[in-house]
């Protein structure tokens, strides 16, 4: 029971850090790579179109390469030499590009691990909303220290990892689904024991059990909770200021 409470508290802390009111819309997974794979393979089907930014990490690029082999149309939005996303090109591709039909999903890197460039999520989310496109945010580099405001992003899902800005250990991460997103549109890719609905042969369909199967990483999530509590106590703005100060020393 005590371990279960720690997992629940970690879920609530992650939701708060991402600006999500409902902690039950957070599903834990081993890392952001697993989360991105779960979102892409769970949502996209042959014949769908997806747009990604050209500064995407291999955690995004490699799954999309495989999905392209399986019949998903993949387009890449331009970025400049500093890693800043070309929003006009992104909108052109989301709107339909040469196909004339809006993309079903757009995948955006919130913070580049190469250049540090930040994508303007509210503007991108509003753009996706105009075309009914689901937004997948790779927040591996930013979750925990940058404001994401998931509740305000509309039909968006955020992939996060615990071992970077959240100051947790490796082996922690997951997906956080915004309140306007239909979670039922994402297929489950793992099924098994969860400790709930044990009398049913089908895997639970409710959150967060829908995407969690097997024993939770209790020790890892306890570490994640400790890291998030430290960030909260220190203040995310202060942690970010210290990071920028350290960067300036390298200039």
N, C-alpha and C positions, 0 to 999 in steps of 0.2 A: 504493500500500500504506500509506503514511504517513497519507494522508487517510482511508482506510478505518479505520485504527486510531483516529483521532480520533473518527470517528462511533461506533465501538464503545465508546470510553471515555465519550463523551457519553451513550450509551444506559445504560451502567452507572451513571453519576452520577445520571441522572434516576431510575432504579429505586431507588437508595439514598435519594434525597431523598424519594421517595414511600413508602418502606417496603416495597418489592417485591423479593423475593429473586432473581427470574429476569429479567435485563435483556431477554431475547428477547421478553418479553411487552409491551415498549414499542414502539409504532409511531409514527414521527415524521410530523407533518403541519405545515402552515404556521402554525397557531395553535389556540387553544381553540375558536373558532367552527367551524373546519373539522372539528375532532375531534368536537364535539357533533353536528354534522350527520351525520358518518360513523356515529356510534353510533346516533342516532335513526333515520335512514333505513335503516341497515343491519340494524337489529334489529326495528323495529316493522312490522306488516303490517295491512292493513284488517281491522277487527274486534277488534284488540287494544285493551287499555286501558292508559293511561299516566297517572301522577299526577306533577304538578310543584308546586313551591312557588310561592306568589304573589309572591315577590320575585325571580323568575328574570330574568336578563339577557335582552335581545333575542336573544342568541346561542342561547338556548333557546326563548324565547317564539315567535319568528318561525318556526323550523322546526316547532314543535308546531302553530302555526296552520295551516300548510300540510298537515301530516299529518292534522289534523282534517278538512280538505276532502277528503282521500283516504280517509276512513272509519275513522280511528283515534279511539277515544274518549279525550278529554283532560279530566282533572279537575285543579282547582287547590286546593291545601291552603292554609288561612289562615295569616297571619302577623300579629303585633301591630304597633303603630305604630313600634316600634323595630326591626322587621325580624326578630324572633324567630319561628321556625316553630312553629306549633301542632301538637305531636306527636300529640295525641289526634285531631285532624282528619286529619292525615296517615295515621295508622293506620286510621281509619274508611274513608278512600278507598282505601288499599292493600288492605284486607281485602275490599272489594267495593262499598262505598257502596250506592247504590240498585240496582246491577246484580246483586249477589249473587255475583260472581266476582272473585277477586283480580286486581289489576293485573299486567300482564306486566312493566312497568318503572316505577320511580320515579326522578325526576330531582330532585336536591337541590343547591342552591347552598351550597357549603361556607362561603364568606365573601361577604357582600353588599358590592358595590361602592358602595352608597349609605349603608348604616348601619354597616357593619363587623361586623354580627352574625354569629356563627359557629354553624353547625349541629352538633349532637352526633353525629358520624358513627358511632361504635360503637353507640349506641343505635338509630339509624336503620337501620343494617345488620342488627342483630339482629331488628328489626321486619320488615324485608323478608324475612329468612331464614325467618321463621315462615310466610310466605305464598308462598314460592317466587318472589318478585319480584326481578328484577335491579335493582341500584342503579347509577345513573349519577350521578357526582359532578362538578359543575362546580367545579374547583379553580383557576380562572384567577387568583383573587385571593390564594390561599393556598399554592399549590404552591411549595416552596422554603423557606418560613419557618414554616409550621405543620406539626405532626405529622399525617400522614394515615394511616399504618399500613395500607397496602393489603392486605398479606398477611393481616391479621386481619379484614378486612371481609367475607369470604365472596364471594358472587357479585356482585362490584362491578367497575365500570370507571371510571377517573378521566380526565377531560379536563383537560389542563394547557396553559399557555402559557409560553414561555421568557422573555418580555420584562418580566415583573413580578417576583415574588418570587425567581425563579431568576437574575435579573440578567443574562440573555442578551439578544441583539438581537431585533428584530422578525423575523417569518418563521419562528419556531421554536415548536414545540408538539407535541401529539399525544395519543394514547390509551395508557393503561396498564391492562392487563387483570389482574385479580386471579387467584390460582391456582385458585380454585374455579369460575371462569367458563368456560363452554363457548364458546370463541372461534368455533367453527364455526357458532354461531347468528347471527353477524353477517355479513351479506353484504358482499362486496367491492364497492366502488363505483368504483375506478380499477384499470385493468389496463394492463400494458405492460412495458417493459424494466426489469429490476432488476439485471442482472448475474449472476443465478443461474438455473439450469435453462434455459439459452438454447436447448437443443435441443428444448424442449417448446413447443407452440403455446398451451397453457393457462397462465394466470398461476399462479405457485407458491401452494400452499395452506398452507405452513408460515410460522411467525412469524420475523421481523417482515415478511418479504417479502409476506405476504398482503395487507397494507394499505399497502405502499409500492411505488410504481411510478415509474420515471424516476430521474433523477439526484438524489441527496440534496443538501440545502443544506449542503455541507461547511463553507464559511466561517461560516455562521450557527451550525452545531452546534459549531464550534470556539469561537465566542464564548459559546455556552451552557455548554460545558464549563468555560471560564474563569470564568464567573459562578458556577457551582455549586461550583467549587473554592474560590473566594473566600468564599462563604457557609459552606462546610464549615470552612475555616480560621478564620473569625471566630467560628463557632458560631451555629447557628440560633437558640438561645435568646437569645444576646446581640443578634443582629440584631433579633429581635422586641422585646426590651426597649428598644432604641434607638427603634424605631418608636413604641412606646407612650409613651415619654418625649416624643417630638415631638408626639404627639397631645395630651398633657396641656398643652402650651404653648398650644394653641388653645382650651382649655376656658374 
